[in-house]
Amino acid sequence: MKIAFLVSEVAPYAKTGGLADVAGALPSYLSRAGLDIAVFCPFYKEVKRKGLTLIKAADRLPLPWKGGIELVSVWADPTTPYPICFIEHDGYFERDGLYGDENGDFADNGERFAFFCRAVLKSLKALPFEADIIHVNDWQTAIALAYLTRTALAEDEFYARMRSVCTIHNLAYQGLFPQAILESIGLPGRLFHPEALEFWGQVNFLKAGILYASTVTTVSPRYGREIQTPEFGFGLDGLLRRRGADIVGILNGVDYSAWDPSSDPSLPARYTSADPTGKAACKRELFKEFGLPVPRNDLPLLGLVTRLAGQKGVDILIDAFGGIFALGAKIVVLGEGDSALQNAMLAAGERYPSFLGIKICFDEGLARRVYAGSDMLLVPSRFEPCGLTQMYGLRYGAVPIVRITGGLDDTIEEYNPADGTGTGFKFAEPSAAGLVGAIRRALSAYSRKNVWAGIIRNGMAREFSWARSAGRYVELYEALAAK
């Protein structure tokens, strides 16, 4: 079975967030399961900077675009076990940043990713790669399904037999653009209608995926249910309820060959659940790396690794700092994002210099050291489609403290003092009081070393492998291909 996997970023080539990790891992496991898969991504400047030895898989394909013809080339990495292909267009992709720069999102993002989708569909014939399934991810590639089903491609035998999957990684980002973009990107104007792509006076790219995909998937079971409610549906809950029978929640996974504290080269010391002594050394070094005094006593250290955004509950944590520090805990924060939240976080660092260490950046090696050196990992998200951070925390022995939402609820089991089961601590209300209450329960368990060691062992033993998730996708693909 052939799968064409369209994505706007893929690790390790180009990354801004968890989507790239998914695109870097899931296809690998699908390939190991015996599927013939090809991944397609834009040929960003960031990819070119890596100096990879790529081969030209297709050269100067003529693509009708905006009243003229654009010539498209496709590059591929010959070192991978399955094709990872890059669509070249310097005008759209030779830029600093994948989606925007210091001035915000690129104004022509709609055109950029529509062009990418059309170019991928064109290249499938040229390679040739006659896909059984087109798998699109989030708004940037969802618009491909409008071309596939609502243009002349639907009458072309090469494309007409293809089935499709649209994965929603985060419904909050839908790709909204003015009505005029339909003509600009070569889609029929009749699609500007509430039963098609129109959404409150704009064109909604993600809506194309929800409407036209054979199946819609989400990145956790609970999130698949949540997005069908007004609270989490971002205006699309009605449409999603109509498609409810075709929505499948499949939990994202972790590549444990890459995320393993017993072999991680980023850490100052290695450790396992059977011999966790190296974690103490990681904790001491983490205090130093964030400029916090190393305490003489074993004070609890809480870590936060996140994009600084309202969705992530960063403002909830800032409001809770006073209550948390009154309990005797210290916190390290690694992340970047919203400028107002960055400034608020830095201001808090000035108020609590001996309790709070902050790095406004993203550094994957440092992120791994935060997981390894922290006793607890904070994930206070208002909503979280899946979340990988809490899974990394479990494997690195950082006990997660999470809000009850989306994939956080699916992956973390509340500690039960009656029988010693559980892997973390959860809270329901998105407030400072709710967060502090969960931390207070965690600190109570932390004060009993045997209890705490048991919680860490429970977490490190949990298995969220991509092999299991890939198996669910294989079943889904096979069912679609059989229809």
N, C-alpha and C positions, 0 to 999 in steps of 0.2 A: 504494500500500500504506500502511495506517495503523498506526502504532506508538505505543502508550502506554508511556511511559518513567517508571517509578516510582522515586523516589530520596529519601533522607532529607536531602540537602543539595545545593545547586547554586550555583556561583559565577556572578555576583558577589553573589547575594542572601543566602546563608547558607552559611558554610564553617567546618569545623574541620580539614579535611585534603584529601588528594588526590582523594577521592571527589567532592568538589564541583567540582574542576577537570575531572574526566572528564565529569560531568553538564553542565557549562557548555560543553564543547567538542564532545563526540561528537554530541549531537543536532543541533548546528549543521551539522556536516559531513554528517550523514544527510539533513538538510533540503536542503542544496545538491545532494545526490545524487538528489533528486527524491522522497524519501519524505515522506509526510504524518505528521508526528510531533508529539506533545503531551507535554510534561514535567509531571509532578505532584510537588509538594513540600509539606510542611506550611507553614502560614502562621505562621511563628515571629515572636516579638516582634522578633527581629533584622531580619527582613524589614520589619516595620512601621516600625521606627526609620528606615529609609532614606527615608521620605517619598515613595515612588513613587506615580505616578498610575496606579492599577489600576482595572480595570473589573470589575463583578460579572458573571461568566459564568453562574452558576446561583445561585438564591436559595432558602434555607430548604427544602432537600430533606429529606423525612422519612426517617430512618434508624433502624431498630430497633436498640436498644443497651442492654444490661444491664437488660432487662425493661421498658424505656420507649422513647420516641422522642426522638432527637436531631435537631435541624434543622441541616443542613449548607449552608454557602455556599461557593462556589468563586470565587476572584478570579483575574484574568489580567492579564498585562502587555501592553498594546496596542502597545508600541513594538518588540516582537521579531518576526522574520520567521516564527516558528512559536509556537504557544501555550505559554507557561510558566504553569502554573496552580497556585494555592495553596489548600489545603484549610484552612478556618477552623474552629477550635474553641479558644476562649480558655482553657477549663479545662485543656486538654492542651498548648497551644503558646504561650500568653502567659506565657513564663517567661524568666528570664535563663539562657541556655545552651540548646543544642540537645538534649543527652543527659543533662546533669547540671550541677551547680554545684560550689562549693567543698566541699560535703559529700559529693560522689560522684555516682554515677548516680542519676537519678530512680527512685524505687521503683516507679512505675507505667509504666515504659517499654514493657513488653509491651502494656498496654492502649492507650497512646498510639499506637503504630505499627500495632497491629491496627486501631484505629479509623480511622487514616489510610488503610489499605489498603481497608477496607470502604467508606469514603467515596469513594475514587477509583473503585472498581468501580460504585458507585451513580451517580456523576456522569457516567460514560461514556454512560449512557442519556440523561441529561438534557441533555447538551451539544448535540447528540448526537455521539459519537465512537465509531463501531463499529470497534474496533481489530481488525486482523488478528493482531497480535502484542502480547502483554503482556510488557514487558521489566522485570524486577525486579532490584534491586541490593542485595546483602548482606542480613543477617537482618532489618533494619528493614522491608523490603518483600517479602521472600521469602514471608511468611505469606499474602500475597494469593493465592498459588497454591493454598493449602489451601481458601480460600473459593471459588475458581474451579472447583476439581475435586472437592471433598468436601462441598459443601453443595448446596442447591437450585439454586444458580446453574448447576450442571453440567447441569441439565435445561432451562434457559432457552435458547431458540434464539439469543438475542442474544449470550450468552457461550459457548455450547457449541462454536462454530466457531473460537474464538480459540486460537491456539498461543501458546507462552510460552518465554521465555529467562530464565534466572537467571544473573547474573554474580556470581561470587565475587571480591570485591576483597581480602578478607583472611579466611581460614578461621578464624583465631584467635578471631574475634568471631562467636559463633553465636546469641546471644539465648536464654539459658536462663532458664526461669521455672517456678514450681511448677505441679503438675498442675491445681490449681483454676483456672488462667487459662483453660483451654479453655471451661468453662462461662461464665466472665466475659465472654469475647470472642465467644461465640456459635458455637463450633466443637463438633462432636459428641464426646462422651466416648470413643467407640470409637477415636479417633485416639491415645489414650494407650496405645500398644502399640509394642514394639520395631520392628515393621515399618512403623510410621507415625511419629508425632512424638515418641514417648517416647525419652529419651536419659539413661540412668543415673538414672532417677527424676525427671527433669524434662522439660518440654516444650521442644523445640529448634526455634526459628523457622526457622533457616537450613535445617534438614533438610527443611522443607516445600518449599523451592525445589529442593533436590537431588532429592527424590523425585518431584515433580509437574511440573517444568519439561519442556517438549519437548526442550530442549537446555540444557546447563550450559556456561557459558563462564568462563574465567579470564583474567586480565589480562596473561599472558605464556605462551608455549608451555611453557617449562620448569616454571613453577608448576603448570600443568595436570597434568604428570607427577608432580611432587613431592607434591601433596596426595593422591595415591593410595598413598603409602607411610606406614608407621607414624610415621616421624620428623616428617613435616609434615602428617599427616592429622588431628591433634587428635581422634582417636577416630572419625572418619567415613571413614577410608581404605577400610574394607571396603565401605561403601555406594558410595563414589566409584569403587572398582574395578568394582563391578557395573554402574555407569553409564558405565564408561570409554569405550564406543563413542560416547556422546553428549556427551563433554566435549571442548570446543574451546578452545585457547589462542589468544587474539588480543591482541597487544601493544598497550598503551595508546600514545597519541601525544602530540605537543606541538603547540600552536597557535603556529606560528612568526611569525604576524603580531603576537602579543602578547609573544613571547619572542625579542627581537632586539637584540643589543648595539649595532647601528648606529643604532637609533632609540629605545631605552629611555629614557624621561624620568627614571627613578630614578637613572641613573648620572651621576657627575660628569664623565665623558668618554665619547664614543662611539668605536666601533672596528669593524673588520671583519677577516676572515681575511687579506684582501689588504693591509690597513693596520692592524696591531694596536697601534700606538703608544699609543692611548688607554688600553689595558689597564694600562700602567705607572702612569698617573695614577690610575686606579681603585684600584690596589694601594696607592699612597701614602696616599690618602684613607681606605682601609679600615683601615690601621694606626692612623690618628688617631681614627677613629670608635670603635674598640674600645679606645682608651687605651693602645696599645702604641707604644713609641718607633720612629720611622721609621729603619731601619738605613741606615748609610752605604753598606754593600755590598749586593749583590743577594741577600739571604737568601730562601730559599723560604718562602712563606706557604701554609698548608693551611687549608681551610675546612670547617666542618661545619654543615649546615642540616638539622635533624631534630627530630622529636618525641623527647624524652628518655625512652626506654623500653628495656627489655631486648631486645625484638625488634630494635631498631636498633643493637645492639652498642655502646651508649654506655659500658657498663662495661668492655668490651674496650678502647676508646679510653682511658679513664681509667687502666687498668692499664698502658697503653703509653706514657703521657706521658713518663716518665723516659727511655725508650729513644729516643723521637722527638726530644726536646729535645737529647739528647746528639749527635744527628746534625746539629744546627744549625738545625732548622726551627722556625717559629713557627706558632701555631694560633689561629684565631678560631672561636668556637662561638656559634651562634644557635639557640635552641629552648627549649621548656618541656615539662613533663610530670610524670613520676614525682618526687615530692618527695624521695625518698632519693637519686635520681640528680642532681637539681638541687643538693642540698646537697653531694654528693660533688664535683660539677663546680665549685661555688663554692669549696670547700676547696682543690681543685687550683689554682684561680686565685690563691689566697692563697700557695700554695707556689711558684708559678712566675709571679710578676707581670710579668716582662719577656718571657715566652714565650707566655703564654696570655691571650687576651681573651675575655670571656664576656658575652653578653646573654641573660638568662632572660626571653624573650618571643617572640612571633611577630610579625614585621613584614615584609610582603611586599616593600616597597621595599628594606629592609635586606637581605633574602634575596637579592635581585637584585644588590645591591652586593657581597655575599659571593661570588656566582658570578663576578662581573666582576673582583673584586680578588684572588681567590685563584689561586695557581699550580696547586694541586691540590685536589680535592674528595674528602673522606673519606666513604665509605658502607660501614661495617663490619657491615652487618646480619647477624643470625643467620639470618633468612629475609626475603625481600622479594618479595611477589607480582609486582610490576612495578617500582615506583620511577619517579618522574619527575625526582627531584633529579639523577641522573647524566645524564639527557638534557639538562636545563637546563645543567648544567656543561659538557657537550660544546659546546653552541652558544655559551657565553660564554667558551670557551677555558680552562676550569679542568679539568685532566686528572683523570679519576676514578680513585680507588683503591678497589676494591670487593671484597667477598667473592663467591666463586663460588656464587651461589644465585639462583633465580627469574629475574626480569626483569633483574637486574644482569648475570647471565651471558649473557642473550639480547642485551643492548644494548652491552656493552663487549667489545672485542677486545683481548687482551693484546698489548702492544707487542713486536714482533719486531725485534731489532737487526740481524738478518741482511739483511732487505729493507726495513726502515723502515716496515712496515705496523703497524697497531694504533692504538688510541685511548686505552688506559689500562693499569692494572696491577691484577692480581687475586691473591687469596690464598684458600686452601681452608679451613685450620683456623681456627675461630672463637676466636682467642687473641691476646694481645698480641704474642707472637713472630711469628705469621703476619702480623699487620698491619704490624709494624715491618719485617719482611722485604720486604714489597711496597713500603713507603715507601723503604727503602734502594735498591731497584732504580729507583724513580722518581727519586730524588735523583741517582743516577748518570747517568741520562739528562738531568736538568735541568742538570747541570754542563757539558753539551755543547750550547751554545746552538742550533746549527743542527739538531741532533737534536731538541731540545725544540720548536723552532718547527715542525718537521715533524709531531710528534705533535699539537700544537695544531691545525694545519691539517687533519690527518686527522679529528680530532674535530668541528671546526666544519663540515666538509663532510658529516658523517653526517646522514641524513634519516630522522626518525621522525615524519613528518607524520600528523595525524589523518586526512587524506584516504585514506591507504593502509589504516589500521585501519577506517575507515568503510566502505571498499569490501568488506572481509572480512565486516562485519556485514550489509551489503546482500545479499551472496551467501547468508549464513546465513538471513536472513529469507525470501528468495525460495524457498530450498529447503524451509523449514518451511511456507510458505504453499501450496506446490505439493503437499504431502502430503495 
